Amino acid sequence: MSAKEIVKSFYKSDAFINPTIMKDFLHPDCILDWNSSKGFIQMNYDEILNLTNEISRAYVRTKARISHILEEDNIVSVRFSHYVKTIENPREEMLLAHIMIIWEIKDNKLYKGFQMSQVI
């Protein structure tokens, strides 16, 4: 599977709300550098899994609508809009954020991520 196919599979999966699926995609040494609307956050493997657990308590569904995806060797850049359905209102899909991320793939897993997001 190419690096681009790995990243596409990740964003089409339920990894954001399912820690078991998330584990399948993350390299054990994964690091995510995230520039968010609230500032800079650096997360490791365990912290990403903890965030996934938190997200699963608030949302019944998440969806990444990819607008751009580019691949060069083991580096994939993705621009997408992140939509969610809350537990309180599972029938309404809400736009949560616009995100741009660059992933480095190692051993067919997400290894290093560099993300910027804007919450709506």
Secondary structure as GFF3:
##gff-version 3
##sequence-region A 1 120
A	DSSP	alpha_helix	3	12	.	.	.	ID=ss1
A	DSSP	three_ten_helix	15	17	.	.	.	ID=ss2
A	DSSP	alpha_helix	19	25	.	.	.	ID=ss3
A	DSSP	beta_strand	26	36	.	.	.	ID=ss4
A	DSSP	beta_strand	39	44	.	.	.	ID=ss5
A	DSSP	alpha_helix	45	58	.	.	.	ID=ss6
A	DSSP	beta_strand	59	72	.	.	.	ID=ss7
A	DSSP	beta_strand	75	86	.	.	.	ID=ss8
A	DSSP	beta_strand	93	106	.	.	.	ID=ss9
A	DSSP	beta_strand	109	119	.	.	.	ID=ss10
###
